[in-house]
C-alpha cells in the first residue's frame, strides 16, 4: 500500500466536508429566507374586515369600500370594473375571487351564479390552513344586483346584511350591529356614492367594527366614462394603507375628489 494514499484521501475528505459546511446556511441566513405563500397562509389569521358594496341608480355608479386592522387592505379585498360591477373578497381571502368574479359577471353570470361558480371552482388546496369554507365575499353587478357569501368557518363574529342596493359584510366583528348599522347608514345618507359608502364605514366602526382595531381603508367607484378625465372609468380609487384612524384621511380624500368633480363640471 502507498503510505501517502491515506493522508491524501483523508485530506480530500476534510476539504469536501469544509465545502459542504460552508454551503449550509447559518441560523441568521435561514431566518432571512423568504417564507412560502403556503407557509404564510397556514400561520396567518384571516383578513378580518368589514366592507360595503353599493349602487347609485341615479348616477349608475357602483362602488365598494373596506376597513380592516391589517396593512393595505385595499390591495386584495376590493375589485371593480365599469359596466361590470364590483367584488369584495375577505376573511380567509382568495384574492383570485376578485378578477374571476368580474370575469364571470362580464360573461353574463348573475351575482348569485358568480358566487356559486367561485365556490364550486375553489380547489381548497390549503384545506385547514386556509379553508374554503372560511371565505367571505360579495358580488354586485353594474345594475345593483347583489349576492353575498359568508362561510361557516369565517372567524366570529362573521356575517352580512343585504339592503336596498347594498350589502355589508364582515368578520371578527363586534357583532351583527356592525353590518346592520352599515346598511342603515348607506340607505339613509344622501349625496354622492362616495359619501354613502363612507357613512356606512363610519357606522360600522361606531358599532364596534373590527374588534382588533383600525389600520387601513380603501374605496373604489366605477362607471363607464365616469372619471374626471377623458376615457376614465374610475370615478374614485382611494387607499389609506396605515393610519391610527384611516377614516380621517379617507374622508379628506373623498372631499378633495368631490371638489375636483365640481371643478370639472364648471369647465
C-alpha positions in Angstrom: 0.0 0.0 0.0 1.2 3.5 -0.8 1.8 5.2 2.5 0.8 8.5 1.1 -2.7 7.3 0.0 -4.4 7.5 3.3 -3.3 11.1 4.2 -4.2 12.3 0.7 -7.7 10.7 0.8 -8.3 11.9 4.4 -7.3 15.4 3.3 -9.6 15.3 0.4 -12.5 14.3 2.7 -11.7 17.2 5.1 -11.7 19.6 2.2 -15.0 18.2 0.9 -16.6 18.4 4.4 -15.4 22.1 4.7 -17.1 22.9 1.4 -20.3 21.3 2.5 -20.3 23.1 5.8 -19.7 26.4 4.1 -22.6 25.7 1.8 -25.0 25.2 4.7 -27.0 28.4 5.7 -26.2 29.9 9.0 -29.0 30.4 11.6 -29.3 34.0 10.6 -29.3 33.2 6.9 -32.1 30.6 7.4 -34.2 33.2 9.1 -33.7 35.6 6.2 -35.1 33.1 3.7 -38.4 34.2 2.2 -41.4 32.4 3.5 -43.5 30.5 1.0 -47.1 31.6 0.4 -48.4 28.2 1.8 -46.4 28.6 5.0 -47.5 32.1 5.5 -51.2 31.1 4.9 -51.0 28.3 7.4 -49.7 30.6 10.2 -51.7 33.7 9.3 -55.1 34.9 10.5 -57.9 35.8 8.2 -58.3 39.3 6.7 -60.7 40.5 9.5 -62.6 43.4 8.0 -65.9 45.0 7.2 -66.8 46.1 3.7 -69.8 47.6 1.8 -70.8 47.3 -1.8 -73.3 49.8 -3.1 -75.1 51.1 -6.2 -76.5 54.6 -7.1 -79.3 54.2 -9.6 -79.3 57.9 -10.3 -75.7 58.1 -11.5 -75.2 54.5 -12.4 -72.1 54.3 -10.3 -71.2 51.1 -8.4 -68.7 51.0 -5.6 -67.0 49.2 -2.8 -65.3 50.3 0.4 -63.5 48.5 3.2 -61.7 48.9 6.6 -59.5 46.5 8.5 -56.9 46.0 11.2 -54.4 44.8 8.6 -52.0 46.7 6.5 -53.1 47.9 3.0 -56.4 46.0 3.0 -57.4 47.6 -0.3 -54.7 45.7 -2.2 -56.5 42.4 -2.1 -60.1 43.0 -1.0 -61.8 45.4 -3.4 -62.2 45.0 -7.2 -64.3 46.7 -9.8 -64.8 47.3 -13.5 -67.1 49.8 -15.2 -70.2 48.2 -16.9 -69.4 45.0 -15.0 -69.6 45.5 -11.2 -67.6 45.2 -8.0 -66.4 42.4 -5.7 -65.2 42.4 -2.1 -63.3 39.3 -1.1 -62.2 38.8 2.5 -61.9 36.6 5.6 -59.8 33.5 4.6 -59.4 35.5 1.4 -58.6 34.1 -2.0 -57.6 37.2 -4.0 -58.4 35.5 -7.3 -62.1 35.7 -6.4 -61.8 39.4 -7.4 -60.7 39.2 -11.0 -62.5 35.8 -11.5 -65.8 37.3 -10.2 -65.5 40.3 -12.5 -64.8 38.0 -15.5 -67.9 35.9 -14.7 -70.1 39.0 -14.4 -68.7 40.2 -17.7 -69.6 36.8 -19.3 -73.2 37.3 -18.3 -73.4 35.4 -15.0 -75.8 36.8 -12.3 -74.2 37.8 -8.9 -75.6 34.6 -7.3 -74.3 32.5 -10.2 -70.9 34.1 -9.7 -70.9 33.2 -6.0 -71.9 29.6 -6.7 -69.4 29.3 -9.5 -66.5 30.7 -7.5 -67.2 28.3 -4.6 -67.6 25.3 -6.9 -64.3 26.0 -8.7 -62.3 26.7 -5.5 -59.8 23.8 -5.1 -59.5 24.4 -1.3 -55.8 23.5 -1.8 -54.7 24.5 1.6 -57.6 22.9 3.5 -57.4 23.7 7.2 -54.6 26.1 6.6 -56.8 28.5 4.6 -60.2 26.9 4.4 -62.6 27.4 1.5 -65.5 27.4 4.0 -63.9 30.4 5.6 -64.2 32.6 2.6 -66.4 35.7 2.7 -67.2 37.7 -0.4 -69.8 39.9 -2.0 -70.6 40.4 -5.7 -72.6 43.3 -7.2 -73.2 43.8 -10.9 -73.4 47.1 -12.7 -77.2 47.2 -12.2 -77.1 46.9 -8.4 -78.0 43.2 -8.1 -76.0 41.6 -5.3 -75.2 38.2 -3.8 -73.0 37.6 -0.7 -71.5 34.5 0.9 -70.1 34.1 4.4 -68.6 30.7 5.1 -69.3 28.8 8.3 -65.6 28.8 9.1 -65.2 32.6 8.8 -63.9 33.9 12.2 -66.6 35.1 14.6 -68.5 37.3 14.6 -69.0 36.9 10.8 -71.9 37.6 8.6 -73.6 40.0 6.3 -76.8 42.1 5.6 -78.2 42.9 2.2 -80.1 46.1 2.0 -81.6 48.3 -0.7 -78.9 48.5 -3.4 -76.1 47.5 -1.0 -74.6 44.7 1.0 -72.4 44.9 4.2 -70.3 42.0 5.3 -67.5 41.4 7.8 -65.7 39.0 10.1 -64.0 39.2 13.5 -66.5 42.0 14.2 -68.1 43.2 17.4 -71.4 41.7 16.3 -74.3 41.9 13.8 -74.9 45.6 14.8 -71.8 46.4 12.7 -73.3 45.3 9.3 -76.8 46.3 10.3 -75.6 49.8 11.0 -73.7 50.0 7.8 -76.8 49.1 5.7 -78.9 51.6 7.6 -76.3 54.4 7.1 -76.0 53.7 3.4 -79.7 53.7 2.8 -80.3 56.9 4.8 -77.3 59.0 3.6 -77.8 61.4 0.7 -75.3 62.7 -1.8 -72.6 61.2 -3.9 -72.0 57.4 -3.6 -68.6 58.0 -2.0 -70.2 59.8 0.9 -72.8 57.0 1.3 -70.0 54.4 1.3 -68.1 56.5 3.8 -71.1 56.8 6.0 -71.5 53.1 6.0 -67.9 52.5 7.1 -68.3 55.2 9.9 -71.5 53.4 11.1 -69.7 50.1 11.1 -66.9 51.4 13.2 -69.3 53.2 15.6 -71.0 49.8 16.2 -67.6 48.3 17.2 -66.1 47.4 13.8 -63.2 45.0 13.6 -62.6 44.0 17.3 -58.8 44.3 16.8 -59.0 48.0 15.8 -58.2 50.1 12.8 -55.3 50.4 10.3 -56.3 50.7 6.7 -59.2 51.6 4.5 -59.9 51.8 0.8 -62.7 52.8 -1.7 -63.3 52.1 -5.4 -66.2 53.5 -7.5 -66.5 52.8 -11.2 -68.7 53.9 -14.1 -68.2 54.0 -17.9 -66.8 57.4 -18.6 -67.5 58.5 -15.0 -63.9 59.7 -14.2 -62.9 63.3 -14.4 -60.6 62.7 -17.4 -61.1 61.5 -20.9 -61.8 57.7 -21.3 -61.6 57.4 -17.5 -63.9 54.7 -16.0 -62.6 55.1 -12.4 -64.7 57.6 -10.6 -62.7 57.1 -7.4 -59.8 54.9 -6.3 -58.6 55.8 -2.8 -56.4 53.8 -0.4 -55.1 54.6 3.1 -52.7 51.8 4.0 -51.6 52.6 7.5 -53.1 55.1 9.9 -54.3 55.2 13.5 -57.7 56.2 12.2 -57.8 55.7 8.4 -61.2 57.3 8.1 -59.8 60.7 8.8 -57.6 60.6 5.8 -60.2 58.7 3.7 -62.7 61.5 4.3 -60.2 64.2 3.5 -59.5 62.4 0.1 -63.2 62.0 -0.6 -63.7 65.7 0.0 -60.9 66.6 -2.4 -62.4 64.3 -5.0 -65.7 66.0 -4.6 -64.2 69.4 -5.2 -62.3 68.0 -8.2 -65.6 66.7 -9.7 -67.3 70.1 -9.2 -64.4 71.9 -10.8 -64.5 69.7 -13.9 -68.3 70.3 -14.2 -67.6 74.0 -14.2 -65.4 73.9 -17.3 
